[in-house]
Structures are given as structure tokens and as C-alpha cells.
Amino acid sequence: MPLKKIGWFSTGRDRAARLLLLAVEEKIQAREIKNLKIEFVFSNREEGEGKESDEFFRLVKKLGLPLITFSSQKFKPDLRRENVEKWREVYDREVIKRVKNFSPDFIVFSGYMLIGSPLLCKSFPIINLHPAAPGGPKGTWQEVIWELMEKRERESGVLIHRVTPQLDEGPPLSFVRYSLRGKDFNSLWERWEKKREGTPLEEIKRKEGEKEPLFQKIREEGVKREIPLLVQTIKAIGEGRLGFKSKKPLELTQEVEKERKREERVIFLDCEGPLTINDNALELCQEFLPEGERFFTLISRWDDWLTDIEKRKGYRPGTTLKFILPFLSAWEVTPEKMREFSLATLLFVPEAEKLLQKLKDFPSSFIISTSYEPYLEALSLRTGFPLLRMRFTTLERELFDLSSYEKEKIKKTLEEILLLPEIDLKEVKKKENLPPGARKTVKRLEEIFFKKLPSLPGVREFFKRINPVGGEEKSQALSEFLELRGKSISSSLYIGDSITDQDPMRMVREGGGLSVSFNGNRYAVREAEIVCISPDASPLIDLVELFLKEGKEKVLEWVKEWKKTSPWLGFKREPLEPIVEESERMRKRVRGKARGRLG
């Protein structure tokens, strides 16, 4: 079957735009969608017009897809005000010129916030998503839901339709249905009926709006099916089961629900600790910087101080990875050299490769790591685990081109840092407990990293543009992956071991999911529901398999019956300190003393 090519149109105005593109491209790369490729991405925004669209453009580039941007905001604003239909025609004529070097078989409107002109609709077959079943309400998703509620509809759906110049009037190509009744809905309908008896609809809209419980539930059920329906529709087009001349729309309810059931539960793993022995950032410093281990340990301890004891507002765990990059650059360490080094030094926790082999083909498993992009690229090359199902600290190659003057200044700064006293936080619980020598170091590092180094333009760009995946970013990545799969946090298992895992572990635990510390330090143990202390990853293999088959409650029963002392699986309990000591002892044994003692 000949390869079909997609033109992807998106304004890129929100996270959903990124998730839709990522979901389809991930399935194409995994060969779950065959005979199709995204030929290019077009956006009616340009760089600098919005934070979200800039994030979207970064994703497109990361995926290696050709990107065409053409600002609708800047294009003939006077004509747009005077005659919007004429403006659409003129704008779309320019769009067609800009994509003339491509030959898409069809266009996907995915969060594209413009109405296609008759010219554009005649030039390409175009598909779009509408949040209702065939024959259902028209309009925005908000208007659709209010109408469903007013008419007391018993079911709704989501459809993919051909785009025509008449908004939401194009013929449906595919759809999915879902019930608006049953145990999750009945009590919400009862409350709605009572509310409507004495309150006009417009007043409910004004007072509660999208927070109205039944409204929220209907929206939630629809959103869960939007990405799977788009994926299954594109898949059906690639397989030839669906075409643009099809007389009847293709119902994909069974396929969509099967896909959702297949990915009923979600697995999240940190990388360094649960999967690999490495501390890649430490090892890069050891390999390429003078006295690199002492330098990295000092900066890492300062990071712990700012995060856990001073509790600096706005400071994020993991910022160490941003601070050391200019130093690596000064010693000619580029992302390419980092990838080469990572491939040569990658070390797995015993049995962890088996775990990754089991999970690499499970679409709802993800790695969320603070580590640098080249290290995760090395892991992906070694194991076959898809890079698209990973989050990591992204590096920009051009940032590493520092001037000779800047490199010399950075090298002199390293010499100064190495003369500073150690920071030992073992007995430090409050700011005032910090010993005088360590206090001097903390003060000087503050001056160096917040004042001295940012005065160098190249370093300032490093600090501005590199965003380490710390605790907050890990939580955000977790939320994005859940949204991508249409899952709730209660269906999640998170396995972590360090300070940057404490936020997502707490988030999963409080959301009804399961958080597991694997040879974790005090930060991870504190937020875990289950603590695993083991010289290898074999207990994790069993735990993950049981969670995927039978869920959290069965895992808790299994752990309750655990009798072995090594490896040990158990529940976090007070007093916490003996468990923390045992866990950190195993951490150092498995990962080595230098790696194991870091946050």
C-alpha cells in the first residue's frame, strides 16, 4: 500500500495541541500506524507570539518534522476587520504557496483556530475533531455539553469530520459513542435535575460554569476519547479501511475502548537509581573537569541546602544540572561528546534491562528523568525504549559555543570553587545549624551563580534557556503523559529514588495511585507508600507485572505478605529513620558511595 502523507495544521496554543501531535507521531514511529507519515507541520503563529506556541514549535523540531509558520495575526489586519471572509481567502492563498513544496494526501486540523476558506477546502481533503456524536449538537465543546444537559441526552460521542467552509457541517468520517448514564453519572443527573427545578440555565452557567459536576464529568469522558479516536481514524485511513469518499462514517467505539482498556494503567519510572547505576552529571564532571567529583558534590550539596533547609522560594531541585553546564562547555564538552561518553559508560541496575524490555512495547510506560538528553538518547539506543516516551533535561547545541574569554573566566571560577570548604548537611536541620565553613561556601556560591557567572552573556543564556526536569517539571510531565493517554492519576505507579522524585511521588500517592521508593534517599522514602530495598530490580519486575494485571490493591496485599529480608519490600512506617538508613545503605552499595550519597 502506498505511503500517505499528512499535513498537520495547528495554532499550537495549548498543551493539548502538543499532546495530539505527540500521540500520532509516537504511534507512527512505533509502527502502530502504518503507511502514513506527517510530511510537515503548519502553524498560523510565529515564534515569539505565544509561550505555548513556542513550546509547540520546540516539540515539532524535536520530532524532526518540517515546520512552516505564517502569522495570521500580522497578516493584513485591516482587511480582516473589514471583510473576514475575503481575508480568509487571501490568507489561505498565501498558506497554499508556502506548502507548495509538499504533497499531502490530506490535512489534519488539530487545534487550528482558523476557519478554512473555500479555497483551502477545495485544495486538500481536511479532517477535524468535533466533541459530539453524528447528529449531535453543533458549536464549541462548552455549547455541546450544555445542550446535552438541557436535552437530558442518554449518550454522546466524539467524531472526526471533513472540513467544509460551513463550520461543523462537514460529513462525518468516524466516530465513537459513550453513555451518559450509569453509576458514574446517575447521582450527577439527580443533582442536576434538582438544581434545574428552581434555577435558570443561564444562572447556573454564570455561577458555576465549567465547574458544574455533571458538566465536568461529560467533558472528562469526551476528552478521554479524543486522542484515541484521532489515532484510530488516522490508522484506519493508513490501512485503507476508511477513505474520504466513504458513504457511511466508520464507528470506532470498539477500537477506541479496546485501546483505552489496553492502557488501563500507567507506569512512570525515574532513570538513574531505579534503572541505571550512573549519576551521569557526576560522571561527566569526573571525566572532564579538574577535581570534578569534588566540584559536583559541592554544587549538589548546595542544591540540597537551598531546597530542603533554606527552602528558597522559586528554587527548584535539580538546578545543579543547569549550573554545571557552562563548566563542561568551557572544557569543550558538547552534547555529541556527552552522548558518546554516555553510551560507553551506561550501567544498569542488575535485572533492570529485563524490566525495560518488558515495558518498551507497553505504550503507557514512561521514563521521567532529570538527566541530560544525550544520556537518555544513549539509553534509548541501547534498549529500544522509545525516546518519545521519555522526559529529560533538553540541551541546545548552540549554547555550548562560548567565547574564549568566557571559557577562561569559567575555568578561573572553578579554581576558586575548589578552594571552598565542604558543605556537610548530615546534622543540619535548620539554617542556624550550618557550620561557619559551610556558611562561607553557601554565601560564595550564591554570589558566583546568581551574580558573577550570569554577567557573562553566554552563561546567562545557559541559565535562561536550560530548564532541568526537577520535581515540578516531573509532576508536569506526569500530568501531560496522563492526559495523552486519557488516564487518571489513580491508575498510576511511580517508581523513584531521589529529591526530584518527591513531588511526583506525593502527587501520585495523594491522587490514589501507588508511589514506590527503590533504594531511595530520605526524600523518596518520605513520599513513598511502598519502600523497596534491593541489590537488583527483580522485585520491581514482579511488582510492575502485578500492578498491570490486577492493580494497586493486589500489590498492597502482596507486599503485606512479603517475608524476605533481602530484598525487602514493605510499607513506610514510623519511625522513618531506620528505613531511611537501610535504604540509603543499599543505595550506596548498588550505585557506589559517590553516587549513592547525592540527593
N, C-alpha and C positions, 0 to 999 in steps of 0.2 A: 504494500500500500504506500503511495507517495507521501512524502513528508508535507504536512500542512503547517503554514506559518501564521502566527498570531501577532497582530499589532495591539499593544496594551496601552490604553488611554487612561490616565489618572491625573487628577489635580494634586494628589498626594497630600491632602490637607489634614489627615489624621492617622492615628496608629492603625486603624482598620485598613487603610489603603496599603500599608506595608505588609500587613498580615495576609491579605488576599493575594498579593503578588508572590510573597514568600511561599504560601501554601501551594500554589500552582507550580512554581518553578522547582520547589522541592520534589514534588511528585514527578515532574518531567525528568529531573536529574536521577531520581531513583528508579526510573523506567516503569513507574506505575501508570503514568500517562504516556502512551506510545504514539509514534507517528506525528508528533506535534512539537513545535518549539516556539518560544517567544522570540520573534525576529527583532523587535525594537520596543522601546517604551517612549510614549509621548506624554508630555505634561504641558498644561496651559499656564504653568508658573515657571519662573526662572529662579536661579539661585539668589538668595537674599530676600525673597518675597514672603517667606514664612519659615519659622523654625521647623514645623512638621514637614513641609515640603522639602526642605534641605535634608532632613533625615531620610526622606523617601529617596532623594537623589543619591545619597550615600549608599543606601541599600542597593539601588539599581546598579551602581558602579561596582559594588562588592560582588554582585551576582554575575558581573561580566556582560551585562546586556547593553546594547547601544541605546543611548539616551538622547532624545530630541526635546528641547524646551522652547517655548514660544509664548511670551506673556500676553494673556488676554486682557490683563489689567491695563497694560501700557498701549494696547493696540487701538488706535482711533477712538478715544473715549468720547469725543463729541458726537461722532456718528452713532455710537452705542446709545447715547442718551436720546438722540433724535429718532432713530429707527433701528430698533434692536434686531428685527428680522433681517434687514439689509446688512447690518453689522455682522450677524452670524454667517451670512453667505460670503461676505468679503473675507472674514477671518478664516473660515474653513477653506477657502480657495488658497490662502497662504499656507495653511496646515498641509493641504494635499501637496503643494510644491515642496514642502520640507521633508515629506516622507516618500518622495518620488523614487528615491534610490532603493526602496524596499518594495516587496511584492506580497503583502499579507493576504492570506486566504479569507481572513475575517478579522474584525476588530472587537476587542472586549472593552466596554466602558466599565471601569472598576473605580468607583468613587470619582468619576469625571463630572465636574459640577457645571458643565455647559450643556445646552440642548443642541443636538446635532442639526445642522441645516439640511434642507432637501438635497443640496449638492453633495454633502458628505454621506448622507444615507444612500444616495444613488451610486456613489463611488465604491463603497465597500459594504459587505454584509456586516452588521454591527449587532452585538448582543449586550444586554444589560440585565441587572437583577431588580426584581420588584418584590416587596415584602407582603405578598398576598397570593392566594391560590388563583388559578384561572377563573375568571368571572367574579373575583372578589373586589374589594374596594380599590379605588384609584387614589393617587396623591402621595404625599410623604408618608414615611412609616408611622409618624405620630397620627396623621389623619386616618390611616388604615386602622390602627388599633382602636381609636375612639369609636370609629364606625362599627367595628366588630363588637365592641362592648355594648353600644347602643342597640344593635340589632340582635343581641344575645345569640350570636353565631355559635354553633357547636364545633366547628373546625375552622382552621385557617391553613396557610401554607406559604411557600416561597416559590417564585417562578423566575425563569430566565426567558426573556422575550427578545424578538427582533426589535431594533430601534427604528422608529419612524419619526418624521417631523412632528407628529402629534404625540405629545408626552404621554407615556404609559399606555399607548393604544396599539403598539406593535403586536403581531401574532405570537403567542407563547410557543417556545421550543421545548421546554422541560419544566417539571415542577415537582414539589414534594408537598405532602399534606401532613398535618398533625392535629390531634384532637385538642379541643379547648375544654374538655370535661375530664372527670376522673378525680382521684384522691388529691392530686396536687392543685386542682382547680376549684373543686366544689365549694369549699368554705370561702374562697375568694369571691365566687359568684354570689353566694348568700350575702356576704358583706356588701357587695356592690348593689344588690337589689334593695337592701335596706337603706343604703345611702341615697340611692336614686329616688326612693319614695318621697323624700322631703327636700331634696336638693337638686336644683337645676344643673344640667351637664356643664354649662359654662362656668358656674361657680366652682364645681369640682376641679375643672381644668385650671382655674385661676388659683385655687387654694393648694391643690396637691400636684397638679400637672403630671409629669412623668414618674413621680414618686408614688402614685396611687398603686396599691399592691397588685390588683388584677392587671393593670396596665403593664407593670414591671414584669409580671410572670409571662404574659403573652409575648412581650418583647424578647425576653430571655429565651423562650422556646424557638422563636423565629431566628434569632442570631445564631443559636447552636447549629442551625441547618444551612446557613447562608454559604459558608465556605465549603462544606461538603457537597452542596448542590452545584456550586460553580465548578468544583473539581470533577465531579461525576459527569457533568454536562460536557465539559471540555474533553474528558476521557471518552465519552460516547461519540463525540464528533471525530476524534482521532481514530476510533475503531470502526467508523462508518455506520454505526447504529443510529446516528442522528445527523440529519442534513438540513440545510436552510430551505429546502423545498418540501420538507416533510409536511404532510397534510394534517397529522394529529400530533399534539405535544406528547413528549415521552415522559411518562410518570417514573420518577426515580426514587420514590419513597423507600422501597425495599433496599436499594443500593445505599442510600444515604443513612438509613437506620443501621444497616449492617456495618457500614464504615464507623459510625458512632459507637456501636457496641464493641467492635474490634478494638477500639482505642478507649475502652471504658475507663481505664486507669492510666495514670501518668507517672513516669519515673524521672526524677531530677537527681543528678549527681554532680558534686564538685569533682574536680580533676585531681589536683595534687593532694595526696592524702588518701582518699578512698580508692583511687585508681592507679596513681603513679607515686613513686618514691621521691621523685625530683622535687626540689624547690628551684625552678628554672631561673628565676630572677637572681637568687643567691648564687647559683652555679655560673651564671653569666658574669657576675661580679668577680667570683673566684677565678675564673678563667682569664678574664681580660683586663681587670683593674688591679693596680698595686694594692696589696693588702685588702683585696676585695671582700673577703669574708667579714673582716672587722668593720669595714665601711658599711656593708649591707646590714649587719646585725645592729649597728648603732642607729641607722636610719629606721630600721624596723622597730626597735625599742622605743624610739621617739614617736613613731606612729601609734604604738600601743599606749604611750603616755597621753597623747592628745585625745585618743579615742576613749580609753577606758577609765582614766583617772582624772585628767583635767576636764574631759567631756566637752571639748571645744565645739561650740555651736558652728554648724556648717562644715565641719571637717569630717571626711569620710574614711573609714578603714580601707586600707589597700592603696592609699595615695603614695606609699613608698614606691610603687611601680612607676609613677609619674616622675618622682624626684630623681630616680637613678638614671633615667634615660639620657639626659644630657651628658652624664659622665661616660656612659657606654659609647655615645656618639663621639665624644672627644677622643676616645681610644679606637676610633674607626670601626665600631661595631654597628653594622646595618641590619635591617630586617632579614636580608638574604643570609648574612652570616649567622644570625640568630637561628634561622630555620635549619641551616646546615649543622650547627652545633647541637640543636635540639634533637635532630634525627640521630646524631651519633651518640647522644648521651641518654636518650629516653629509657627510663627504667620503670617497670610495672611492679606494683604490689603483687606478690605471688597469687595466682588464680584470677587476678583482675582482668587479664586479657580474655579469659573464658567468659566472664561476665559481659564484657563489651561485645564479644562475638554473638552472645545470646540476644543482646539488646540492639545491635546495629540495624537489624531489619524490622525492629518494632517501632512504628512511626511516632509513638507517643513517649519516647525516651529522649532525654535531653541532657547535655553537659553544660553547666553554667560555671565558668571559671574566671578567676581574677587574672590568670596567666596571660602572657602576651600571645597575640595572634600567631606568630611563627611556631610557637610551641604546640598550639592546638592543631595547626596545619600538619606538623610532624606526627601528632597522634592520629589524625585522620588518615594520613598516608600509610601509617603502619598498620592500622586496624580496620580501615574501611568504614569507620563510623562517620556518617555524613557531616561535613563542616557546617551545613545549613542548620543542623540541629544542635549547634553549639553557640554559646555566647562567650566572649573573651574581650580582653583589652586590645582594641584595634590600634594599629600603628600606621602612620602616614609617612611614606618613604621620604618625601621632600623635607621633612622636619630634621632629618639626620644630616643635612648639608650645612653644618655650622661653619662659620668663618674661622680662619686660623687664629685670629685674635681671641674669639670666644673659646675656642678649644684650649688655648693656653691659660686663660683665666679660670676655666673649669678645672684644669689639672692642678693649678696652684690652690684652688679651693679644696680639692681632695686632700692635698698635703696638710692643710690646716685642720680639716675634719679628723684626720687620723691621729692628730695630737690631742684631741679632746678626751676627757675622762669617760669611762664606761657609764652606761645607764642600766642599773640593776633594779628592777621593779618587783622583785620577789616578795619583799616585806612591805612594799609601799601600797597603802590602801587609800591614803588621802594626799592631796597636793603638798601639805606641810610636812609629810614624812619623807620627802625626797632628799637624799643626802646632798651636801654642798657641791661635791664634784659633779654629780649628775645634774644638779640645778644649773650649774655653769654651762654644761653641754646643751641642755634643753634651750637655754636662753640664746646661745650662739647659733644653734641650728635654726631657730626661729628667724634670726637676723639673716642668716645665709639664704634660706629657702623662700622666705617671704619678702625679702628686701634686696639683698645683694645679687643673687642669681637672676631674678626677674628683670633687673636693669639691663641685662644682655638681651637684645632683640630675639635672637634665635632660641634662647632658653625660655623667654617669655611666651613664644609661640608653642613650645613644647607644653608648658604648664597650662596654656589656654586651651589647646586643642586635643590633648590626650586625656581621655576620661576613663580611668581604671574602673573595671567592673567590681566595685566594692559591695558592701552589704545592701545599700539602697538600690544599686543597679542590678544586683542579683534578684532582688524582690521584683523589680520591674520586668526583668527578663522572664521570670517565672510567670508573672501575670500575662505577659504577651504570648508565651507558649500555650498557656491555658486557654486564652481567647482564640488562638489559632486552631486549637483542637475542639473548641466549644465545650470545655470541661470546667467543673467547679473545683475549687481548691481542696474540697473534702475527698476528692478522688486521687490525691497526690501523695507520693512518697518522696521525701527529700533526704539525701544522704550527704552529710558534710562533716567537716573536722576542724574548722578554724574560725577566727574572728569575723571574716567576711561572710560566713555562713549563718551567723547568729540571727540576722534579720529575716532571711527567707525561712530558716528553721522555725522561728517563732511564728511567722506568718502562716506556715503550713499547719503547725500544731494548733494554733488558735482557730484556724479555719476548719478543723475537723479531720485534717489529713494526718499523716504519720511522719514524724521527724526522727532521724536516726543519726547518732554520732558514731563515727567509725574511727577509733583511736584518736578521738578528738581532744583538743586542749580545753581549758576551763570554759572558754566562750561557747564552744559547741556543746559540751556536756550540759551546760546550764540550760540550753534551749531544747534539748532532746527529750523525746518521750522514751525512746529505747537507746541504750548505750551498748555498743559492740566493741569489745576489746579482743583483738585477734592478730596473730602473726601473718595471716593471709586473708584473702577476700572470700573464702569458701562460705562463711556464714551469710555473707551478703547475697551470694548466688541463690541460696535456699530461701532467704528472706524475700528477695525480689520475685522469685518464681511463685511463692505462696501468695504474696500480695497481688500479683497479676491474676492469679487464678481465683482467689477467694476473698481478697480484700483485707482491710485493716483489722477487723475483729479476729479473724483466724490467725493473723500474725501475732496479735497480743496473746491469744490463747497458747500459741506455740512457744512464745518467749516465756510465758508463765511456767511452762513445763520444762524449761531448759535446765539441765543438771550439770553440764560440764563447767569446769573452772577455767579451762583454756582450750579453745576460745571461749570467752564469756559473753553471754547476751543477757541483759537484764533491764529493769526499769530504773530510771533516775529516781533517787530517793535521798532523803536527808539522814545523816549529814552527808553533804555532797563531796567534801574534801577527799575522803578515802577513794571514791570512784575516780575523781579527777586525777589523783596521784597515780593510780593504777593505769588509767587511760594514757596519761602523758608519759609514763614509763614505757608502755608498749609503743607509743608513738615514736619515741627516741630509738627504741630497739629496731623498729621496722624501717624508719626513714633515716636513721643516723642522728647523732647528737646535734650537729649543727642545724640540720633541717628541723628536727623534732622540737627544738626549744623555741622556735619562732612562732609568732601569732598566726 
